[in-house]
Amino acid sequence: MKNAPAMISVAAIVALSPLAAAAQSVDYIVAKTIAARGGPEKLKAVQSERVTGRILSGRGGESRFVVELKRPGKMRMEMSQSGKTITRIYDGQSGGWILNPTGGKAEPVPMTINEIKNIQKEADLDGPLVDYKGKQTQVELIGKERINGKHVYKLRVAVKDQDVRYYYFDASSFLLIKLEGTRINDGKETAVESFFNDYRDANGLKIAFEIISRTPGSGLKQKIVLEKVELNPDLDDSRFSKPQMEAAARKFLVLTRTGF
């Protein structure tokens, strides 16, 4: 059929286009990373979570923490050091509070807008890549790189508020090994990179039990070591409400305000 017109379907043209190829690669890699963590069904079956561990600073300091998460988007974190406990709570909607007796304030202080934005990302049990299109998150495959001798896929992830992070996934295991992003502290944007190690099985889910975070060029560094991960613990909603002052702090506040 020498003179037959060349025919190719519209679907084939679209499938062969560079944009479609990139989209297919992104969806493939995202699906593999979710499967590596345990799969979407097991991830979504987790309705609550409690994580206990330690935070080690580069200067030799050590704090203990307990983080509790509950759908939809609730989070409570208690960090204790030298007998003092700082509590951060987000109710999953718009209310966030910090109770910090070390800062000289006995009453809960409302979180700033930036603090709420940060905790909203931390409170997502699934992470940004599960159902990312429904979350209005944009994911782009940057390419392949090497980290510590390992081939990795680098993804650019932009959430709907335009916060951009870069995720590096092991090209063999598809587990997350590095995360780059920024945090706003005291009105200043600071670059942060985190490395994920010591993956263990927790009821069918793969979780990194060691996370090393640092600020490039500053020497600031900390290590998070998980000691226990509990999936679907019974967490009452009251734990995610506005925190109350400790009895000792309340008594001190009354004394300072009334004089007796």
C-alpha positions in Angstrom: 0.0 0.0 0.0 2.6 2.4 -1.2 0.2 5.4 -1.6 -1.8 4.8 1.5 -1.9 7.9 3.7 0.0 7.7 6.9 -2.5 7.4 9.8 -1.9 7.8 13.5 -4.5 8.3 16.1 -4.8 11.4 18.2 -4.3 9.3 21.3 -1.0 8.0 19.9 0.2 11.5 19.2 -0.7 12.7 22.7 1.0 9.6 24.2 4.2 10.3 22.2 4.4 14.0 23.1 7.1 15.0 25.6 4.5 16.5 28.1 2.5 13.2 28.2 5.7 11.2 28.7 6.7 13.4 31.6 3.2 13.1 33.1 3.3 9.3 32.8 6.8 9.2 34.4 5.6 11.4 37.3 2.5 9.2 37.9 4.6 6.0 37.7 7.2 7.3 40.2 4.5 8.6 42.6 2.7 5.3 42.5 5.9 3.4 43.2 6.8 5.6 46.1 3.3 5.1 47.7 3.6 1.3 47.1 7.0 1.3 48.7 5.5 2.9 51.9 2.9 0.2 52.1 0.3 1.1 49.4 -2.7 3.5 49.4 -5.1 1.1 51.2 -2.8 0.6 54.2 -1.9 4.3 54.4 -5.6 5.4 54.3 -6.5 2.7 56.9 -4.4 4.6 59.4 -6.9 7.0 61.2 -4.5 8.0 64.0 -0.9 7.7 64.9 1.4 8.3 67.9 5.1 8.6 67.5 7.6 8.7 70.5 11.2 9.5 70.2 14.2 11.8 70.9 15.6 15.0 69.2 19.4 15.3 69.4 20.9 18.7 68.6 24.4 19.2 67.2 25.4 20.9 70.5 24.8 17.8 72.6 21.3 18.7 73.7 18.5 16.2 73.9 14.7 16.5 74.0 12.0 13.9 74.1 8.9 14.2 72.0 5.5 12.6 71.5 3.6 13.5 68.3 -0.1 12.5 67.9 -2.0 12.7 64.6 -5.6 12.1 63.8 -7.7 12.5 60.7 -8.7 15.0 59.4 -5.5 17.0 59.9 -5.3 17.1 63.7 -1.9 17.2 65.4 -0.5 17.5 68.9 3.2 17.6 69.7 4.8 17.6 73.2 8.5 18.3 73.5 10.2 18.0 76.9 13.6 19.1 78.1 14.9 19.8 81.5 11.6 19.2 83.1 9.7 21.7 80.9 7.2 20.7 78.2 6.3 22.7 75.1 3.0 21.8 73.6 1.9 22.6 70.0 -1.7 21.7 69.0 -3.7 22.1 65.8 -7.4 21.2 65.7 -7.5 20.3 62.0 -9.4 23.4 61.0 -8.0 26.8 61.7 -7.1 26.7 65.4 -3.5 26.3 66.5 -1.9 27.0 69.9 1.5 26.9 71.6 1.9 26.4 75.3 5.5 27.3 76.2 6.4 27.6 79.9 10.0 28.1 79.0 9.2 31.4 77.2 7.7 33.0 80.3 4.2 32.7 79.1 1.8 30.6 81.2 -1.1 30.9 78.8 -1.6 29.2 75.4 -0.6 31.5 72.6 -2.3 31.3 69.2 -0.1 30.2 66.3 0.9 32.6 63.6 -0.4 32.1 60.0 3.0 30.7 59.0 3.1 28.4 62.0 -0.4 27.1 61.0 0.8 26.6 57.4 3.8 24.6 58.7 1.7 22.4 61.0 -0.9 21.7 58.4 1.7 20.0 56.2 3.1 18.1 59.2 -0.5 16.9 60.1 -1.2 15.2 56.8 -1.1 11.5 57.7 -0.8 10.5 54.0 1.8 13.0 52.9 1.6 15.3 49.9 1.8 12.7 47.1 -1.2 10.5 48.0 -4.1 11.9 45.9 -1.9 14.8 45.0 -4.0 16.0 42.1 -7.1 16.3 44.4 -5.0 18.4 46.8 -4.1 20.8 44.0 -0.5 19.8 44.4 1.8 20.1 41.3 4.4 17.4 40.9 7.2 17.6 38.4 10.0 15.1 37.6 13.3 17.0 37.5 15.4 14.0 36.6 17.9 11.5 38.0 20.8 12.3 40.3 23.1 10.5 42.7 23.2 10.9 46.5 25.8 9.0 48.5 26.4 6.7 45.5 22.7 5.9 45.0 20.6 6.8 41.9 17.6 8.9 42.9 14.6 10.4 41.3 14.2 14.1 42.1 10.6 15.5 42.2 9.6 19.1 42.6 6.4 19.3 44.7 4.4 22.5 44.9 1.4 22.6 47.2 -1.5 24.9 46.6 -0.1 27.7 48.7 3.0 27.7 46.4 5.3 26.2 49.0 7.9 24.2 47.0 9.8 21.2 48.2 12.2 18.8 46.5 11.9 15.1 47.2 14.6 12.5 46.4 13.5 8.9 46.1 15.8 5.9 45.9 15.6 4.7 42.3 15.6 1.0 43.4 13.5 1.0 46.6 11.5 4.1 45.9 11.8 5.1 49.5 12.4 8.8 50.4 16.0 9.5 51.2 16.2 13.3 51.1 13.9 16.3 51.3 14.7 19.9 50.6 12.5 22.8 51.5 12.2 26.0 53.5 10.6 27.0 56.8 9.6 30.4 58.1 10.8 31.1 61.6 10.4 34.5 63.2 9.4 35.9 59.8 12.6 34.6 58.1 12.7 32.0 55.4 15.3 29.3 56.2 16.5 26.5 53.9 16.3 23.0 55.4 17.4 19.6 54.1 16.5 16.3 55.8 17.9 12.8 55.2 15.8 9.7 56.0 17.4 6.5 57.2 16.8 3.3 59.1 13.5 2.3 57.5 11.6 -0.3 59.5 8.3 -2.1 59.1 5.4 -0.8 61.3 2.3 -3.0 60.7 3.0 -3.1 57.0 4.1 0.5 56.6 7.7 1.5 55.9 8.8 4.3 58.2 12.2 6.0 58.6 13.3 5.8 62.3 16.1 8.3 61.8 15.9 11.7 60.3 18.8 14.1 60.1 18.0 17.7 59.4 20.4 20.6 58.8 20.5 24.1 57.5 23.0 24.3 54.7 25.9 26.6 55.3 25.1 27.2 58.9 26.3 24.2 60.8 22.9 23.8 62.5 22.0 20.1 62.7 19.6 17.8 64.5 18.8 14.2 64.6 15.3 12.8 65.2 15.3 9.2 66.5 12.0 7.4 66.6 11.6 4.9 69.4 8.0 3.8 69.0 5.3 4.1 66.3 1.7 3.3 67.2 -0.9 3.1 64.5 -4.6 3.7 65.2 -4.3 4.4 68.9 -7.4 5.7 70.6 -7.0 9.5 70.6 -9.9 11.6 72.0 -10.7 14.8 70.1 -10.2 16.8 73.3 -6.4 16.2 72.9 -6.5 18.5 69.9 -8.4 21.3 71.6 -6.9 24.5 73.0 -4.4 23.5 75.7 -4.9 24.4 79.4 -2.3 25.8 81.7 -0.6 23.5 84.1 -1.7 23.9 87.7 1.6 25.4 88.8 1.6 27.9 85.9 -2.0 28.9 86.6 -1.2 29.5 90.3 1.9 31.6 89.4 -0.2 33.6 87.0 -2.9 34.3 89.6 -0.1 35.4 92.1 1.4 37.8 89.6 -1.9 39.4 88.7 -3.5 39.6 92.1 -0.5 39.8 94.4 -1.8 37.0 96.7 
